[in-house]
Amino acid sequence: MTLASNSSRSAEAQSVLAQFAATGVQSCFHGRHINPQILAGLDGRNWQLKDYEARGGYQALRKILAQGGDPSGAEAETVGMTPDQVIAEVKASGLRGRGGAGFPTGLKWSFMPRQFPGQKYLVCNSDEGEPGTCKDRDIMQYNPHSVIEGMAIAAYAMGISVGYNYIHGEIFATYQRFEAALDEARAAGLLGDNILGSGFNFQLHAAHGFGAYICGEETALLESLEGKKGQPRFKPPFPASFGLYGKPTTINNTETFAAVPWIIRNGGAAYLECGKPNNGGTKIYSVSGDVELPGNYEVPMGTPFAKLLELAGGVRQGRTLKAVIPGGSSSPVLPASIMMECTMDYDSIAKAGSMLGSGAVIVMDDSRCMVESLKRLSYFYMHESCGQCTPCREGTGWLWRVVDRIHNGKGRQNDLDLLNSVADNIQGRTICALGDAAAMPVRAMIKHFRHEFEAMIKPPAPQVAAPEAAARASSHV
């Protein structure tokens, strides 16, 4: 790396930090995390390999690949970890997928056919497009080697030799940062052939996406990665048996991979203790909306929402909490009274009637019009529908047009029933979950804030008989 390139990247980092300072968004450099694991010790500049290793980076990879003892002696012993031991440790950690679905990571890894004779693939889903979510961008920008190490460990556990990180197309500077980190890892012998002299081979590549929300759906991502139009595939077959280029493939989120090195270094049990049963470890929440200190906050799973809100500076001064969208725009909204009783984990939010999703916490104060908010959300899903499924292609447009009609004072008496009917005919009737993502916010908004919609729908004007008709009617009396 030349001095000029070092200077250029330093200037780029300063520019990014200045942007955060100018907008008041503190990203992840605020020191208000609770027991952070992924974001610990970051300052926006210490992203390189030497910095990561100073924080304990690549110790986990060295640990699982370590070989000890005298192979010819009676006391020969392997001090590394077998693939099965790695998967067992991840299962014990309670780590669940951080991309939205929350599927147990160790269980997902165990689905990969170990004895498959051909090529297998590992894919990182960094196509972060959910409105309100900006955690994966920060991980790749400021701690990229955590993702690389996590992917290498996963590849070892599943016997995979080739991987790709599919990065959202609208964060090109982050893509460049990840490429620079890959170069460092390859030069240090941490990627490529015969990693650390262990005989383990893993080639990892970055892939630049196209900025389409639909490519965050794992099978649409695979289609895009293959150079095709990003549209979801029918399932089954699932990627574990028929994925990238028709070969067995495992796909995990950026944050999921970044959590793995800590688990291997400290043990699955220690990770589980950081959270709560069935919800191990920490989670990065992107808190935005009507709060004083928006940004990314890493806290243990199960942290009360009230505590997370406090870390983010609370609701804007002079305002009160009205509602929260707890997991990105596709998750159902919850009123303040319900949300304040929740803890930030998959099970608690699901019990309350929503989803933790990507961990994008959108806070809404009492100045927000819920009809206008739904109008904006509905427009997004109409715009981002890939058009493959008729219920989604047509239905998302219907939803937006009806909500827009209500917001402009032209609503009809049956519009709320119509919205629920259209949502019912979208949800569960599409190839992927984008249709559900468009339908669920509509149903939740009407359920919890129906009175705001009804207030914008004018009652029908009374029917006044024409003079001629009135005269005829009186003559018959």
Summary of the structure (lengths in Angstrom):
residues: 477
radius of gyration: 25.6
end to end distance: 99.7
largest distance: 119.4
contacts: 1658
relative contact order: 0.11
helix: 47%
strand: 13%
